């Protein structure tokens, strides 16, 4: 009670040993401090290395990229590729759809060929109306096809060291997508094609645009275990082991 008759605020005493206790890594025991410090150092080194690789990839040709260009490309492609197709002077003015059909063997050993499945249309359906669409639905298939097209000639021959990598990459993506389709059998071979349509000119423009579809059909690819999703690969291996 003070001089004015008011009851003074009661002070809460801190528990013994809590005065000024440090937080963060310092509060950990020594072994955990060492582990945390090493983990942070590894993450920091990885982040710096990644930023350096991206910088060298987008930078003009220089002495470092001339000597270590293959190492930089090996780090960047295919997951971290950078391009400027969204911006002038050459923005992308085409709609490119990727379709696939599969040769399937059923339980009786009879082979059949499926209809063309429009994988790009499935991605568009997953994006439409979605406020937070996934990065995979927006870019994975599109970038994989762009990667393949840029590393192959018009007659589907690799034009550089990244040709085989692009083929393996897009085959794995296609097999992951086909896993969600009931094809009533084992997929033996797949064939891809692209459907390219130029974007129609706006109504106020006098530009004449050919909007007819143009197809690029790839040869049939035999499916190997390396092309299968990891869970499917493990299931197949388990079935083979059980049959022995």
C-alpha positions in Angstrom: 0.0 0.0 0.0 1.5 3.3 -1.0 0.9 6.8 0.4 -2.2 7.2 -1.8 -3.8 4.0 -0.7 -3.1 2.2 -3.9 -1.9 -1.4 -3.8 1.5 -1.6 -5.4 2.1 -4.0 -8.3 3.4 -7.3 -7.2 6.7 -8.3 -8.6 7.2 -11.8 -9.8 10.6 -13.2 -9.0 12.4 -15.2 -11.7 13.1 -18.8 -10.9 16.7 -19.3 -9.6 19.2 -19.8 -12.4 17.0 -18.2 -15.2 18.4 -14.7 -14.8 20.0 -13.7 -18.1 20.0 -17.2 -19.5 21.5 -17.2 -23.1 19.4 -18.4 -26.0 20.0 -20.0 -29.4 23.0 -22.2 -30.1 24.8 -20.9 -27.0 22.2 -22.6 -24.8 23.0 -26.0 -26.2 25.5 -28.4 -24.8 28.9 -28.4 -26.4 28.4 -31.5 -28.6 25.2 -30.0 -30.0 26.8 -26.7 -30.5 29.5 -28.3 -32.6 26.9 -30.2 -34.7 24.8 -27.0 -35.2 27.9 -25.0 -36.2 29.0 -27.6 -38.7 25.5 -27.9 -40.2 25.3 -24.1 -40.6 28.7 -24.0 -42.2 27.7 -26.7 -44.7 24.5 -24.9 -45.6 26.4 -21.6 -46.0 29.0 -23.1 -48.3 26.3 -24.8 -50.4 24.3 -21.6 -50.7 27.4 -19.6 -51.8 28.4 -22.3 -54.3 24.9 -22.4 -55.8 24.8 -18.6 -56.1 28.3 -18.6 -57.7 27.2 -21.3 -60.3 24.0 -19.3 -61.2 26.1 -16.1 -61.6 28.6 -17.8 -63.9 25.7 -19.3 -65.9 24.0 -16.0 -66.6 27.2 -13.9 -66.8 28.7 -13.1 -70.2 31.4 -15.5 -71.4 34.6 -15.1 -69.4 37.8 -17.0 -68.5 36.2 -19.0 -65.8 33.2 -20.1 -67.9 35.5 -21.0 -70.8 37.6 -23.3 -68.5 34.8 -24.7 -66.3 31.7 -24.3 -68.5 30.9 -28.1 -68.4 31.0 -28.1 -64.6 28.7 -25.0 -64.5 26.3 -26.6 -66.9 26.3 -29.9 -65.0 25.2 -28.0 -61.9 22.6 -25.8 -63.5 20.9 -28.2 -65.9 18.1 -29.3 -65.8 16.7 -28.1 -62.5 18.1 -24.5 -62.3 18.2 -23.4 -65.9 17.7 -19.7 -66.6 16.3 -18.0 -69.7 14.7 -14.8 -70.8 11.8 -16.0 -73.0 9.3 -14.0 -70.9 10.9 -10.7 -71.9 11.5 -8.6 -75.0 12.7 -8.7 -77.7 11.7 -12.3 -78.2 8.9 -13.3 -75.8 7.4 -16.8 -76.3 4.4 -16.4 -78.6 3.3 -20.1 -78.9 1.3 -22.6 -77.0 3.2 -25.8 -76.8 1.5 -29.0 -75.5 3.2 -32.3 -74.8 1.4 -35.5 -75.3 2.3 -39.1 -74.8 1.0 -42.5 -75.8 2.2 -45.9 -74.4 2.6 -49.4 -75.6 1.2 -51.6 -72.9 1.4 -55.4 -72.2 -1.6 -56.8 -70.2 -1.6 -59.8 -68.0 -2.1 -62.2 -70.9 0.9 -60.8 -72.8 -1.2 -59.0 -75.3 0.2 -55.6 -76.5 -1.9 -52.6 -77.2 -1.3 -48.9 -77.8 -3.1 -46.2 -75.8 -4.6 -43.1 -77.1 -2.6 -39.8 -76.9 -2.7 -38.4 -73.4 -2.4 -34.6 -73.2 0.0 -34.1 -70.2 0.1 -30.3 -70.7 -3.7 -30.1 -70.6 -3.6 -32.0 -67.3 -1.1 -29.4 -65.9 -3.4 -26.6 -67.1 -6.4 -28.1 -65.4 -4.4 -28.4 -62.2 -3.4 -24.7 -62.4 -6.8 -23.3 -63.4 -8.6 -21.7 -60.5 -5.8 -22.6 -58.1 -4.6 -19.6 -56.1 -1.4 -21.4 -55.1 -0.5 -23.7 -58.0 2.5 -26.0 -57.6 5.8 -25.2 -59.3 5.7 -28.7 -60.8 2.4 -28.2 -62.5 3.5 -24.9 -63.9 7.0 -25.6 -65.1 8.3 -29.2 -64.8 7.0 -30.6 -68.0 7.3 -27.4 -70.0 10.9 -26.9 -69.0 11.7 -30.6 -69.6 10.4 -30.3 -73.2 12.2 -27.1 -73.8 15.4 -28.7 -72.5 14.9 -31.6 -74.9 14.1 -29.4 -77.9 17.1 -27.2 -77.3 19.5 -30.1 -77.0 18.3 -32.0 -80.1 18.2 -31.3 -83.9 15.0 -31.3 -85.8 15.5 -35.0 -86.6 15.8 -35.8 -82.9 19.6 -36.3 -82.8 21.5 -34.9 -79.7 23.5 -31.8 -80.6 25.6 -31.8 -77.5 26.6 -33.5 -74.3 23.2 -32.7 -72.7 21.2 -34.6 -75.2 21.1 -37.9 -73.4 20.5 -36.2 -70.1 17.4 -34.4 -71.5 16.0 -37.7 -72.8 16.4 -39.4 -69.5 14.9 -36.4 -67.7 11.7 -36.2 -69.8 11.2 -40.0 -69.8 11.2 -40.0 -66.0 8.7 -37.2 -65.8 6.4 -38.9 -68.4 6.5 -42.2 -66.4 5.7 -40.4 -63.2 2.7 -38.8 -64.9 1.5 -42.2 -66.5 1.6 -43.7 -63.0 -1.7 -41.8 -62.4 -3.4 -43.4 -65.4 -4.9 -46.8 -65.5 -3.4 -48.3 -68.6 -4.3 -51.9 -67.6 -0.9 -53.3 -68.0 2.9 -52.8 -68.0 4.2 -49.9 -70.0 6.8 -51.3 -72.4 7.4 -48.2 -74.7 6.4 -44.6 -74.8 6.2 -42.1 -77.6 6.0 -38.3 -77.2 4.9 -35.5 -79.5 4.5 -31.8 -79.2 1.6 -29.7 -80.5 2.6 -26.1 -81.3 0.0 -23.4 -82.0 0.9 -19.7 -82.4 -1.0 -17.3 -80.2 -3.7 -15.6 -82.1 -3.1 -11.9 -82.7 -5.4 -9.5 -80.8 -8.6 -8.2 -82.6 -7.2 -4.7 -82.9 -4.0 -5.9 -84.7 -3.7 -6.3 -88.4 -1.1 -9.0 -88.0 -2.0 -12.4 -89.7 -1.1 -15.4 -87.5 -1.2 -19.0 -88.6 -2.9 -20.8 -85.7 -2.9 -24.3 -87.2 -1.3 -27.0 -85.0 2.1 -28.3 -85.9 3.3 -31.6 -84.6 6.7 -32.9 -83.7 6.6 -36.7 -83.1 9.5 -38.4 -81.4 10.5 -42.0 -81.9 9.4 -44.7 -79.6 11.5 -45.1 -76.4 11.8 -48.4 -74.6 11.1 -48.0 -70.9 13.9 -49.2 -68.6 14.0 -49.6 -64.8 15.9 -46.3 -64.6 12.9 -44.5 -66.1 10.4 -45.7 -63.5 9.5 -43.7 -60.4 11.4 -44.9 -57.3 8.3 -46.5 -55.6 7.4 -48.4 -58.8 11.0 -49.6 -59.2 11.0 -50.9 -55.6 7.7 -52.7 -56.1 8.9 -54.4 -59.3 12.1 -55.5 -57.5 10.1 -56.9 -54.6 7.8 -58.8 -57.0 10.8 -60.2 -58.8 12.4 -61.3 -55.6 9.2 -62.9 -54.4 8.9 -64.9 -57.6 12.3 -66.5 -57.2 
